[in-house]
Amino acid sequence: MKSCSLFTRAPLRCMIRPVIPPAGAARRTPRLPLYQRPPAFEANLSDLKKWHDWAKNQASSIGSTFVELDNGPDSTLLLRELNWLVEDAIEQPSVLSSQISGDVNSPVSMRACLDELYSLWKQRIEERRPFQYVVGCEHWRDLILSVEEGVLIPRPETETIVDMADAAVKENADLKNGAWADLGTGSGALAIGISRVSAIRVIATDLSPVAVAVASYNVQSYNLQDRVEVRQGSWFDPLKDVEGKLSGLISNPPYIPSDDINGLQAEVRKHEPILALDGGMKGLKDLIHLCNGAATMLKPGGFFAFETNGEIQSKFLVNYMVMEMKGSFDRVNIVCDMAGVQRFVAGYRAQPE
Ligand SMILES: C[S@@+](CC[C@H](N)C(=O)[O-])C[C@H]1O[C@@H](n2cnc3c(N)ncnc32)[C@H](O)[C@@H]1O
């Protein structure tokens, strides 16, 4: 299940620039990730250590309760997340691990006040708020993406789509010409990923205004405004001007069957947007809509890749595209994710006879 991959964090850290909203900007501005905030707060070392000991105890007391409940995080993972929180919130995190006992009254610079740190860790443990929403970002490929409630936390398995798109461009340089589309862009992960790796122009769309704001923020953080354009609207609606001209189309749409939503772990079920998860009765509603649209939106020879729930959905889509949409697509195939799950369906729009 997708939710288990919420529990990873790539070790990589790179410098990206915080986006300063233009003066008087009316547009909704996403929350600044914790690690990008200025170290405007201080606490003395003794109080900070008290918070840290309390937070460690909270994490340890969970044991495997959440694992047994709904395959949620165990203590080991929560303790790891606590270390990441310390890294993001405290300017010199080593003060907490230092063996040399420092002056307990010495001030420590922090990006959140002590009360907020207590509150954030309570949210993590008691409300099962996803760690990525607590700190306001997720590490994905070589990117650090801002995320918040209302936007799906990008998952590691989705990273493979960037490599699939890059392989297609390397095989046929003509795919670099013309725009690509990332439908249901969420945080903008895929659009930013493919435009950086393959140097292509991407139109990223989403129905959710929060996703549009967060994706725009992330695009700006990576200074990609010239290459990635974010548009709001339902699937192909905002793409009328590029109908039949797209060189590539990628999407990780909602694909969880409606009846499975209640069985997801609390981090996902209670906190991630239902609009990003629920794919209707069999989870195929949006995937089928995307297949139908790909037949008219792509230029002949244009590439597509869609993420699915796994083997059953992937096989259904291949059959649908090859049999029901006979003649519309070429080289339709299933690609596995890094865990060996038959996760993606990819191919090309057929060339005219
Ligand atoms: C599974 S999430 C994927 C987000 C992102 N692409 C990623 O991989 O992390 C699906 C996305 O589709 C968006 N979405 C749902 N219905 C939509 C629609 N009718 N039109 C456009 N986007 C939609 C959701 O808001 C959500 O951002």
PDBQT file of the ligand as one rigid body, heavy atoms in Angstrom, charges set to zero:
ROOT
HETATM    1  C1  LIG A 401      -2.337  10.863  -5.912  1.00  0.00    +0.000 C 
HETATM    2  S1  LIG A 401      -2.298  12.613  -5.943  1.00  0.00    +0.000 S 
HETATM    3  C2  LIG A 401      -0.755  12.870  -6.827  1.00  0.00    +0.000 C 
HETATM    4  C3  LIG A 401      -0.055  14.161  -6.516  1.00  0.00    +0.000 C 
HETATM    5  C4  LIG A 401       1.329  14.270  -7.161  1.00  0.00    +0.000 C 
HETATM    6  N1  LIG A 401       1.269  14.149  -8.595  1.00  0.00    +0.000 N 
HETATM    7  C5  LIG A 401       2.260  13.229  -6.593  1.00  0.00    +0.000 C 
HETATM    8  O1  LIG A 401       2.522  12.238  -7.288  1.00  0.00    +0.000 OA
HETATM    9  O2  LIG A 401       2.717  13.393  -5.451  1.00  0.00    +0.000 OA
HETATM   10  C6  LIG A 401      -3.550  13.018  -7.114  1.00  0.00    +0.000 C 
HETATM   11  C7  LIG A 401      -3.687  14.486  -7.428  1.00  0.00    +0.000 C 
HETATM   12  O3  LIG A 401      -4.781  14.629  -8.365  1.00  0.00    +0.000 OA
HETATM   13  C8  LIG A 401      -5.495  15.788  -8.025  1.00  0.00    +0.000 C 
HETATM   14  N2  LIG A 401      -6.849  15.679  -8.603  1.00  0.00    +0.000 N 
HETATM   15  C9  LIG A 401      -7.917  14.971  -8.168  1.00  0.00    +0.000 A 
HETATM   16  N3  LIG A 401      -8.973  15.139  -8.972  1.00  0.00    +0.000 NA
HETATM   17  C10 LIG A 401      -8.576  15.965  -9.962  1.00  0.00    +0.000 A 
HETATM   18  C11 LIG A 401      -9.207  16.502 -11.120  1.00  0.00    +0.000 A 
HETATM   19  N4  LIG A 401     -10.495  16.253 -11.411  1.00  0.00    +0.000 N 
HETATM   20  N5  LIG A 401      -8.479  17.306 -11.922  1.00  0.00    +0.000 NA
HETATM   21  C12 LIG A 401      -7.189  17.593 -11.648  1.00  0.00    +0.000 A 
HETATM   22  N6  LIG A 401      -6.528  17.113 -10.568  1.00  0.00    +0.000 NA
HETATM   23  C13 LIG A 401      -7.215  16.309  -9.738  1.00  0.00    +0.000 A 
HETATM   24  C14 LIG A 401      -5.469  15.841  -6.519  1.00  0.00    +0.000 C 
HETATM   25  O4  LIG A 401      -5.738  17.129  -6.033  1.00  0.00    +0.000 OA
HETATM   26  C15 LIG A 401      -4.052  15.364  -6.234  1.00  0.00    +0.000 C 
HETATM   27  O5  LIG A 401      -3.161  16.453  -6.178  1.00  0.00    +0.000 OA
ENDROOT
TORSDOF 0
